[in-house]
Amino acid sequence: MLTLALLLSSQLLLLQNDGSDFKDLGKYLVIGFVLAVGAGVTFTVVRLRLRDRKPQTGQVISITSKDE
C-alpha cells in the first residue's frame, strides 16, 4: 500500500513538471531509488524488532514413541 502511494506521488510530481529534461529525470530516478531502499530497510528493521518483542510460541511435536 505504501509502495503504491509512493508510486502515485512520484508520477504526480513528474506530470506536474512540464519543463523537465533528462538530467532532472535522472535525479528523480536516483531520489526514488534512495527512498525505496530507505523504505525497505525501515520496514525490515521494524518487522524484526516487532518479531523480537513477541517471540513465536514453539509448539514441539515429538516423533519418538513414549515406549522408549
Secondary structure, 3 states (H helix, E strand, C coil): CHHHHHHHHHHHHHHHCCCCCHHHHHHHHHHHHHHHHHHHHHHHHHHHHHHHHCCCCCCCCCCCCCCC
